[in-house]
Amino acid sequence: MANTNIFYLRDYRQRRNGAPQLVSSAGYPVEKHRVTTSDGYILQLHRIPAGKRIARKAYSAKGKKAVLIGHGLLGSSGDFVIMGPEKSLAYMLADAGYDVWLANFRGNIYTSHRNYTRNDPKFWEYSFHEHGKYDLPACIDKVLNVTGLPKLFYIGYSMGTTTFFVMASEKPEYNDKVITFLALAPAVYLSHLKGIVEFLLKNINILERLKNRGLLSINVKRDILDVFIKNMCYSKKSKDNVCMSFVYLVVGEDDEQYDQEVTALILSRIQPASFRQVEHFGKIAMTDVFTSWEDGLWGAVKPYNLDNVRVPVTLLYGMNDQLTEKSQIKRLADKLNATGVLEDFRPACSWHKFNHLDFTFALDVGTIFNKPLVKTVDALYDKYGSHEEL
């Protein structure tokens, strides 16, 4: 146990570094950019403008192919670098010659507000609707303004896909700024979660209970989280890991892709979420409609207009993903196919246990998913983006 704790503390402290520090320590160039949304949120974007091979030499990102990546719920830009250069998507894209930009949507540690602190309830009055209406458009404009490019390639993971579909619905003019959209574990239809969502949000009213205790957001104090991880979430076998046993109930079991570092890795970097983000996903699950927030969880149902999506969309699903399930993504594929924008709908990889978190945290994510994914990006860029360089 003593040796495990020593290993844990060393590894955990290193990985608690911010995303820019992780990128820099891995030998890659990194830049921090800030953009302010029209409703006052200040977002930090992290840029990897070149690969490691030329990181120590003079480099120019002028004219390079820009890829913007959007994270999921409870996530941040760090999710795409945390596994290291041999595994994480951002590094692999940078090494393949892309100008990589990592978005941070309002709420995580890389965001703030012009007028509100995090202790102000008004700071947390948003769902992924605002991510799509304000945050993603602001990030896209920032990337294009800095690079001088007319369009970019967008990759979204989980809530990062939901954000794109909201943007396309609410601000269809942004289709003209996106070459193509690669959706990883898209979270649009969630009716398979209706039973558990109704139990949590309606029957036991869990979020209202938390609010009544004075909580402003879904968050855990870092000192409490540290103690919990060290004592409950750092075992060599997943069956002995309380944290991973719970996680697998939600996202799908995948023991073969389990690494004892991964559990601590996931939890140590978990980001705050607004109650409204969770409620909005809950509303989608309970109504079986990709609906806007309108006037609350129990308010009016107003479907987002997916007919406004005009860019080619590729949908990738995990064959054992219990959170964004294949059947629900197939519904989305059918909808996009009917309007002529579906590029592809297929498994993320050949591994039959590939679950929701495996998209970013699988032990072999570099070889079984990200390496082939870079080739997919290459092919899509060659097909749709080559003329944008002219």
For each residue, the residues with C-beta under 8 A, 3 or more apart:
1: 4 5
2: 5 6
3: 6 7
4: 1 7 8 234
5: 1 2 8 9 230
6: 2 3 9 10
7: 3 4 10 11
8: 4 5 11 12 229 230 234 264
9: 5 6 12 13 230
10: 6 7 13 14
11: 7 8 14 15 261 264
12: 8 9 15 16 226 229 230 264 268
13: 9 10 16
14: 10 11 17
15: 11 12 22 82 264 265 268 269
16: 12 13 268 269
17: 14 21 22 25
18: 21 22 78 109 110
19: 22 23 46 76 77 78 81 102 110
20: 23 24 30 32 46
21: 17 18 24 25
22: 15 17 18 19 25 26 78 81 82
23: 19 20 26 28 30 46 48 81 90 91
24: 20 21 27 28 30
25: 17 21 22
26: 22 23 52 81 84 85 91
27: 24 52 55 56 85
28: 23 24 48 50 51 52 55 85 91 94
29: 48 49 50 55 59
30: 20 23 24 46 47 48
31: 46 47 49
32: 20 44 45 46 47
33: 44 45 46 47 142 146
34: 42 43 44 45
35: 42 43 45 138 139 141 142
36: 40 41 42 43 114 138
37: 40 41 42 43 106 134 135 138
38: 134 138
39: 130 134
40: 36 37 113 114 115 116
41: 36 37 106 111 112 113 114 134 135
42: 34 35 36 37 111 112 113 114
43: 34 35 36 37 103 104 105 106 110 111 135 138 139
44: 32 33 34 77 104 110 111
45: 32 33 34 35 77 101 102 103 104 139 142 143
46: 19 20 23 30 31 32 33 77 101 102 104 110
47: 30 31 32 33 99 100 101 102 146
48: 23 28 29 30 81 90 91 93 94 99 100 102
49: 29 31 59 61 64 94 99 100
50: 28 29 54 55 59 61 94 99
51: 28 54 55 91 94 95 96 97
52: 26 27 28 55 85 91 94 95
53: 95
54: 50 51 57 59
55: 27 28 29 50 51 52 59
56: 27
57: 54
58:
59: 29 49 50 54 55
60:
61: 49 50 64 99 147
62: 147 148
63: 389
64: 49 61 97 98 99 147
65: 97 98 99 153 381 385 389
66: 98 99 101 143 144 147 149 152 153
67: 93 98 99 100 101 152 153 154 155 377
68: 101 102 103 139 140 143 152 153 154 155
69: 77 80 89 90 100 101 102 103 154 155 156 157 160
70: 103 105 136 139 154 155 156 157 159 160 161 163 164
71: 75 76 77 79 80 102 103 104 105 108 157 158 159 160
72: 75 79 157 158 159 160 185 187
73: 128 158 159 273 277 278 281
74: 270 271 272 273
75: 71 72 78 79 108 157 158 159 271 360
76: 19 71 79 104 108 109 110 269 271
77: 19 44 45 46 69 71 80 81 102 103 104 110
78: 18 19 22 75 81 82 269
79: 71 72 75 76 82 157 269 360
80: 69 71 77 88 89 90 102 360
81: 19 22 23 26 48 77 78 84 88 90 91 102
82: 15 22 78 79 88 265 269 360 361
83: 86 87 88 360 361 365 366
84: 26 81 87 88 91
85: 26 27 28 52 88 91 92 95
86: 83 91 366
87: 83 84 364 365 366 370
88: 80 81 82 83 84 85 91 92 365 366 370
89: 69 80 92 93 155 360 370 373 374
90: 23 48 69 80 81 93 94 100 102
91: 23 26 28 48 51 52 81 84 85 86 88 94 95
92: 85 88 89 95 96 366 370 371 374
93: 48 67 89 90 96 98 100 374 377
94: 28 48 49 50 51 52 90 91 97 98 100
95: 51 52 53 85 91 92
96: 51 92 93 374 377 378
97: 51 64 65 94
98: 64 65 66 67 93 94 153 377
99: 47 48 49 50 61 64 65 66 67 147
100: 47 48 49 67 69 90 93 94
101: 45 46 47 66 67 68 69 139 143 152
102: 19 45 46 47 48 68 69 71 77 80 81 90
103: 43 45 68 69 70 71 77 135 136 139 160
104: 43 44 45 46 71 76 77 108 110 111
105: 43 70 71 108 111 128 131 135 136 159 160 163
106: 37 41 43 111 113 126 130 131 134 135
107: 111 124 126 217 271 272 273 274 277
108: 71 75 76 104 105 111 271 272
109: 18 76 271 272
110: 18 19 43 44 46 76 77 104
111: 41 42 43 44 104 105 106 107 108
112: 41 42 118
113: 40 41 42 106 116 117 123
114: 36 40 41 42
115: 40
116: 40 113 120 122 123
117: 113 120 123
118: 112 123 124 216 217 272
119: 123 216
120: 116 117 123
121: 124 125 216
122: 116 125
123: 113 116 117 118 119 120 216
124: 107 118 121 216 217 274 275 276
125: 121 122 274 276
126: 106 107 129 130 131 274 276 277
127: 130 131 274 276 277 279 280 293
128: 73 105 131 132 159 162 163 166 277 280 281
129: 126 132 133 166 170 280 292 293
130: 39 106 126 127 133 134 135
131: 105 106 126 127 128 134 135 136 159 162 163 166
132: 128 129 135 136 162 163 164 165 166 167 169 170 171
133: 129 130 137 166 167 170 171
134: 37 38 39 41 106 130 131 137 138
135: 37 41 43 103 105 106 130 131 132 138 139 163
136: 70 103 105 131 132 139 140 163 164 167 174
137: 133 134 140 141 167 171 174
138: 35 36 37 38 43 134 135 141 142
139: 35 43 45 68 70 101 103 135 136 142 143
140: 68 136 137 143 144 152 154 174 177 178
141: 35 137 138 144 145 177
142: 33 35 45 138 139 145 146
143: 45 66 68 101 139 140 146 147 149 152
144: 66 140 141 147 148 149 150 151 152 177
145: 141 142 148
146: 33 47 142 143
147: 61 62 64 66 99 143 144 152
148: 62 144 145
149: 66 143 144 152 388
150: 144 177 388
151: 144 176 177 178 179 385 388
152: 66 67 68 101 140 143 144 147 149 177 178 179
153: 65 66 67 68 98 178 179 180 182 377 380 381 385
154: 67 68 69 70 140 164 178 179 180 181 182
155: 67 68 69 70 89 160 181 182 184 377
156: 69 70 159 160 161 162 163 164 181 182 183 184 186
157: 69 70 71 72 75 79 160 161 184 185 359 360
158: 71 72 73 75 161 162 184 185 186 187 323 324 356 359
159: 70 71 72 73 75 105 128 131 156 162 163 187 277
160: 69 70 71 72 103 105 155 156 157 163 164 184
161: 70 156 157 158 164 165 183 184 185 186 187 188
162: 128 131 132 156 158 159 165 166 186 187 188 281
163: 70 105 128 131 132 135 136 156 159 160 166 167
164: 70 132 136 154 156 160 161 167 168 181 183
165: 132 161 162 168 169 186 188 290 304 306 309
166: 128 129 131 132 133 162 163 169 170 292 304
167: 132 133 136 137 163 164 170 171 174
168: 164 165 171 172 174 175 306 308 309 310 311
169: 132 165 166 172 304 305 306 308 309
170: 129 132 133 166 167 304
171: 132 133 137 167 168 174
172: 168 169 175 308 310
173: 176 177
174: 136 137 140 167 168 171 177 178
175: 168 172 178 308 309 310 311
176: 151 173
177: 140 141 144 150 151 152 173 174
178: 140 151 152 153 154 174 175 181 311
179: 151 152 153 154 311 380 381 384 385 388
180: 153 154 311 312 313 314 343 380 381 383 384 385
181: 154 155 156 164 178 309 311 312 313 314
182: 153 154 155 156 314 316 373 376 377 380
183: 156 161 164 186 313 314 315 316
184: 155 156 157 158 160 161 316 348 359
185: 72 157 158 161 316 317 318 321 323 324 329 348 356 359
186: 156 158 161 162 165 183 315 317 324 329 332
187: 72 158 159 161 162 190 281 323 324
188: 161 162 165 284 290 306 328 329 332
189: 284 288 290 328 329 331 332
190: 187 193 194 197 281 284 285 324 328
191: 194 285 288 328
192: 325 327 328
193: 190 196 197 285 323
194: 190 191 197 198 285 286 288
195: 198 199
196: 193 199 200
197: 190 193 194 200 201 202 281 282 285 286
198: 194 195 201 202 203 286
199: 195 196 202 203 204
200: 196 197 203 204 206 207 282
201: 197 198 205 206 207 279 282 286 297
202: 197 198 199 205 286
203: 198 199 200
204: 199 200 209
205: 201 202 208 209
206: 200 201 209 210
207: 200 201 210 211 275 278 279
208: 205 211 212
209: 204 205 206 212 213
210: 206 207 213 215 218 275
211: 207 208 214 215 275
212: 208 209
213: 209 210
214: 211
215: 210 211 218 219
216: 118 119 121 123 124 219
217: 107 118 124 272 273 274 275
218: 210 215 272 273 274 275 278
219: 215 216 272 273
220: 224 225 228 270
221: 224 225
222: 225 226
223: 226 227
224: 220 221 227 228
225: 220 221 222 228 229 267 268 270
226: 12 222 223 229 230 268
227: 223 224 230 231
228: 220 224 225 231 232 233 267
229: 8 12 225 226 232 233 234 243 263 264 267 268
230: 5 8 9 12 226 227 233 234
231: 227 228 234
232: 228 229 241 242 243
233: 228 229 230 241 242 243 244 263 264 267
234: 4 8 229 230 231 241 260 263 264
235: 238 240 241 260
236: 240 260
237: 240 241
238: 235 241 244 245 248 255 258
239: 245 255
240: 235 236 237
241: 232 233 234 235 237 238 244 245 258 260 263
242: 232 233 245 246
243: 229 232 233 246 247 263 267
244: 233 238 241 247 248 258 263
245: 238 239 241 242 248 249
246: 242 243 249 250
247: 243 244 250 251 263 266 357
248: 238 244 245 251 252 253 254 355
249: 245 246
250: 246 247 322 323 356
251: 247 248 321 322 323 355 356 357
252: 248 318 320 321 322 323 353 355 356
253: 248 320 353 355
254: 248 257 258 320 353 354 355 358 362
255: 238 239 258 353
256: 353 363
257: 254 351 353 354 355 358 362 363 364 365
258: 238 241 244 254 255 262 363
259: 262 363
260: 234 235 236 241 263 264
261: 11 264 265
262: 258 259 265 266 361 363
263: 229 233 234 241 243 244 247 260 266 267
264: 8 11 12 15 229 233 234 260 261 267 268
265: 15 82 261 262 268 269 361
266: 247 262 263 269 270 357 361
267: 225 228 229 233 243 263 264 270
268: 12 15 16 225 226 229 264 265
269: 15 16 76 78 79 82 265 266
270: 74 220 225 266 267
271: 74 75 76 107 108 109
272: 74 107 108 109 118 217 218 219
273: 73 74 107 217 218 219 277 278
274: 107 124 125 126 127 217 218 277 278
275: 124 207 210 211 217 218 278 279
276: 124 125 126 127 279 280 293
277: 73 107 126 127 128 159 273 274 280 281
278: 73 207 218 273 274 275 281 282
279: 127 201 207 275 276 282 283 296 297
280: 127 128 129 276 277 283 284 293
281: 73 128 162 187 190 197 277 278 284 285
282: 197 200 201 278 279 285 286 297
283: 279 280 286 287 291 293 297 301
284: 188 189 190 280 281 287 288 289 290 291
285: 190 191 193 194 197 281 282 288
286: 194 197 198 201 202 282 283
287: 283 284 291 301
288: 189 191 194 284 285
289: 284 301 303
290: 165 188 189 284 303 304 306
291: 283 284 287 294 301 302 303 304
292: 129 166 302 303 304
293: 127 129 276 280 283 296 299
294: 291 299 300 301 302
295: 299 300
296: 279 293 299
297: 201 279 282 283
298:
299: 293 294 295 296
300: 294 295
301: 283 287 289 291 294
302: 291 292 294
303: 289 290 291 292
304: 165 166 169 170 290 291 292
305: 169 308
306: 165 168 169 188 290 309 332 335 336 339
307: 339
308: 168 169 172 175 305
309: 165 168 169 175 181 306 313 336 339 341
310: 168 172 175 341
311: 168 175 178 179 180 181 341
312: 180 181 341 342 343 380 384
313: 180 181 183 309 336 341 342 343
314: 180 181 182 183 343 344 345 376 380
315: 183 186 329 332 333 336 342 344 345 346
316: 182 183 184 185 346 347 348
317: 185 186 321 324 325 326 329 345 346 347 348
318: 185 252 321 324 347 348 354 355 356 358 359
319: 326 347 348 351 352 353 354
320: 252 253 254 352 353 354 355
321: 185 251 252 317 318 324 325 326 354 355 356
322: 250 251 252 325 355 356
323: 158 185 187 193 250 251 252 355 356
324: 158 185 186 187 190 317 318 321 328 329 356
325: 192 317 321 322 328 329
326: 317 319 321 329 330
327: 192 330 331
328: 188 189 190 191 192 324 325 331 332
329: 185 186 188 189 315 317 324 325 326 332 333 345
330: 326 327 333 334 345
331: 189 327 328 334 335
332: 186 188 189 306 315 328 329 335 336
333: 315 329 330 336 337 342 345
334: 330 331 337 338
335: 306 331 332 338 339
336: 306 309 313 315 332 333 339 341 342
337: 333 334 340 342 345
338: 334 335
339: 306 307 309 335 336
340: 337
341: 309 310 311 312 313 336
342: 312 313 315 333 336 337 345
343: 180 312 313 314 380
344: 314 315
345: 314 315 317 329 330 333 337 342
346: 315 316 317
347: 316 317 318 319 350 354
348: 184 185 316 317 318 319 354 358 359 369
349: 354 368 369 372
350: 347 368
351: 257 319 354 358 368
352: 319 320
353: 252 253 254 255 256 257 319 320 358
354: 254 257 318 319 320 321 347 348 349 351 358 359 362 368 369
355: 248 251 252 253 254 257 318 320 321 322 323 358
356: 158 185 250 251 252 318 321 322 323 324 359
357: 247 251 266 360 361 362
358: 254 257 318 348 351 353 354 355 361 362 365 369
359: 157 158 184 185 318 348 354 356 362 365 369
360: 75 79 80 82 83 89 157 357 365
361: 82 83 262 265 266 357 358 365
362: 254 257 354 357 358 359 365 368 369
363: 256 257 258 259 262
364: 87 257 367 368
365: 83 87 88 257 358 359 360 361 362 368 369 370
366: 83 86 87 88 92 369 370 371
367: 364 370 371
368: 349 350 351 354 362 364 365 372
369: 348 349 354 358 359 362 365 366 372 373
370: 87 88 89 92 365 366 367 373 374
371: 92 366 367 374 375
372: 349 368 369 375 376
373: 89 182 369 370 376 377
374: 89 92 93 96 370 371 377 378
375: 371 372 378 379
376: 182 314 372 373 379 380
377: 67 93 96 98 153 155 182 373 374 380 381
378: 96 374 375 381 382
379: 375 376 382 383
380: 153 179 180 182 312 314 343 376 377 383 384 385
381: 65 153 179 180 377 378 384 385 386
382: 378 379 385 386
383: 180 379 380 386
384: 179 180 312 380 381
385: 65 151 153 179 180 380 381 382 388 389
386: 381 382 383 389
387: 390
388: 149 150 151 179 385
389: 63 65 385 386
390: 387
